[in-house]
Amino acid sequence: MNGTPTDIAVERVERFAGRDLADLCDASETAILEGGGFGWLTPPPRRIMERYWRGVLLVPERELFVGRLGGTIAGSAQLVRPPRNNEAQSFAASTTTHFVAPWARGHGLARMLALAVEDAAREQGFSALNLDVRATQDAAIAAYESLGYVRWGTNPTYAIADGRLIAGYYYTKALGPLPDPDEEGS
C-alpha cells in the first residue's frame, strides 16, 4: 500500500498498533457528528471512546473489522456471535457498529466491510446474519438491501434523536441453508 487515497482495504483487528486507535476514534467522531453513529448522538469524551474500542477487542463474542482509506482507518463493522448459552439462536450472528467516516464515503468501503463480516460469519458456520438500522439512515438501508438483506420488522420506538422519535428497521440475510419453517418440528 503506498498511502494514496485510492488504496482501500478491510482487515480484522485483534490489537491496535500505531495510530489505529486514534484513527478509529477520529472516524467514529466524524460519523457520529454526521448522524451515522452507532447509538451515540454526540461524540463522547476521547477517553470514553478509546475505552469503548479497547473493550470491543476484549469481548470473546465480537470481532472488529476496520476499513482503511489511504492507510488510515475510516470505518468499522463488528461481527457479534450469540452467547454460548443461546443454543436456539446459535445459527445466527449479528452486525453492529457498521459505519464509514463522511470523508471516506463513495469508495465502496461500507460494502467491503459488510462483505467481510458476511464472509467471516460464513467461515464460522453461521447460516444467517442480522442487523438493525435507524429508519433515517437512507444510504445504509439502500446498501443493505442491495446486498440482499431482507427487512423483516419495524420498531416504531427505536431511537430518539434531535428530540424526535425515530423508527428502526430489522434486517436478516441467509448465509447458508436454513431449516424449512414449514417442516414439522421447526
RAWOPE-V316128 format. One record per residue. N is the residue number from 1. PHI is phi in whole degrees, -180 to 180 (* if undefined). BURIAL is + if it has 9 or more other ideal C-beta (glycine too) atoms within 8 Angstrom, else -. D_LAST is the distance of its C-alpha to the last C-alpha in whole Angstrom. Layout:
N & PHI & BURIAL & D_LAST
N & PHI & BURIAL & D_LAST
//
This chain:
1 & * & - & 49
2 & -100 & - & 53
3 & 86 & - & 52
4 & -78 & - & 52
5 & -59 & - & 50
6 & -81 & - & 48
7 & -75 & + & 47
8 & -125 & + & 43
9 & -155 & - & 41
10 & -126 & + & 37
11 & -147 & - & 37
12 & -85 & - & 35
13 & -110 & + & 37
14 & -110 & - & 37
15 & -155 & - & 41
16 & -87 & + & 43
17 & -131 & - & 46
18 & 54 & - & 50
19 & -90 & - & 49
20 & -54 & + & 45
21 & -64 & + & 45
22 & -63 & - & 47
23 & -64 & + & 46
24 & -65 & + & 42
25 & -65 & + & 44
26 & -60 & + & 46
27 & -63 & + & 43
28 & -61 & + & 41
29 & -61 & + & 44
30 & -68 & + & 45
31 & -66 & + & 41
32 & -62 & + & 41
33 & -62 & + & 44
34 & -88 & - & 43
35 & 85 & - & 40
36 & -108 & + & 38
37 & -74 & + & 37
38 & -121 & + & 34
39 & 112 & - & 35
40 & -74 & - & 38
41 & -101 & - & 41
42 & -134 & - & 44
43 & -62 & + & 44
44 & -75 & - & 44
45 & -55 & - & 47
46 & -55 & - & 47
47 & -63 & - & 47
48 & -71 & - & 44
49 & -62 & + & 42
50 & -62 & + & 43
51 & -62 & - & 42
52 & -59 & + & 39
53 & -67 & + & 39
54 & -63 & + & 40
55 & -64 & - & 37
56 & -56 & + & 34
57 & -70 & + & 36
58 & -91 & - & 35
59 & -82 & - & 32
60 & -60 & - & 30
61 & -84 & - & 26
62 & -116 & + & 28
63 & -126 & - & 30
64 & -99 & + & 33
65 & -114 & + & 34
66 & -123 & + & 37
67 & -108 & + & 39
68 & -116 & + & 42
69 & -125 & + & 45
70 & 62 & + & 48
71 & 88 & - & 47
72 & -98 & - & 47
73 & -63 & + & 43
74 & -126 & + & 42
75 & -176 & + & 39
76 & -152 & + & 35
77 & -159 & + & 32
78 & -121 & + & 30
79 & -97 & + & 26
80 & -118 & + & 25
81 & -87 & + & 22
82 & -67 & + & 20
83 & -64 & - & 22
84 & -59 & - & 21
85 & -77 & - & 20
86 & -99 & - & 17
87 & -65 & - & 14
88 & -64 & - & 11
89 & -114 & - & 13
90 & -69 & - & 15
91 & -84 & - & 14
92 & -122 & + & 16
93 & -110 & + & 19
94 & -131 & + & 22
95 & -110 & + & 25
96 & -146 & + & 28
97 & 44 & - & 32
98 & -91 & + & 32
99 & -155 & + & 35
100 & -133 & + & 39
101 & -59 & + & 42
102 & -54 & + & 44
103 & -69 & - & 47
104 & -111 & + & 44
105 & -75 & + & 42
106 & 93 & - & 43
107 & -111 & - & 42
108 & 87 & - & 39
109 & -67 & + & 38
110 & -61 & + & 35
111 & -64 & + & 33
112 & -62 & + & 34
113 & -64 & + & 33
114 & -61 & + & 30
115 & -68 & + & 29
116 & -64 & + & 30
117 & -66 & + & 28
118 & -59 & + & 25
119 & -61 & - & 27
120 & -64 & + & 27
121 & -63 & + & 23
122 & -61 & + & 22
123 & -59 & - & 25
124 & -90 & - & 23
125 & 88 & - & 20
126 & -79 & + & 18
127 & -99 & + & 16
128 & -147 & + & 16
129 & -130 & + & 19
130 & -117 & + & 20
131 & -159 & + & 23
132 & -138 & + & 25
133 & -152 & + & 28
134 & -64 & + & 31
135 & -63 & + & 31
136 & -85 & - & 35
137 & -94 & + & 35
138 & -57 & - & 35
139 & -65 & - & 36
140 & -65 & + & 32
141 & -60 & + & 30
142 & -62 & - & 32
143 & -64 & + & 32
144 & -64 & + & 28
145 & -66 & + & 27
146 & -68 & - & 30
147 & -90 & + & 27
148 & 94 & - & 24
149 & -73 & + & 23
150 & -111 & - & 21
151 & -75 & + & 22
152 & -113 & - & 19
153 & -167 & - & 21
154 & -132 & + & 24
155 & -108 & + & 26
156 & -69 & - & 29
157 & -119 & - & 30
158 & -77 & + & 30
159 & -155 & - & 33
160 & -124 & - & 37
161 & -139 & + & 39
162 & 53 & - & 43
163 & 77 & - & 43
164 & -119 & - & 40
165 & -76 & - & 36
166 & -124 & + & 34
167 & -75 & + & 31
168 & -129 & + & 28
169 & -111 & + & 25
170 & -112 & + & 22
171 & -127 & + & 21
172 & -142 & + & 19
173 & -142 & + & 19
174 & -74 & - & 17
175 & -106 & + & 19
176 & -164 & - & 17
177 & -64 & - & 14
178 & -121 & - & 11
179 & -61 & - & 8
180 & -72 & - & 8
181 & -66 & - & 6
182 & -88 & - & 7
183 & -75 & - & 6
184 & -63 & - & 6
185 & 87 & - & 4
186 & -82 & - & 0
//
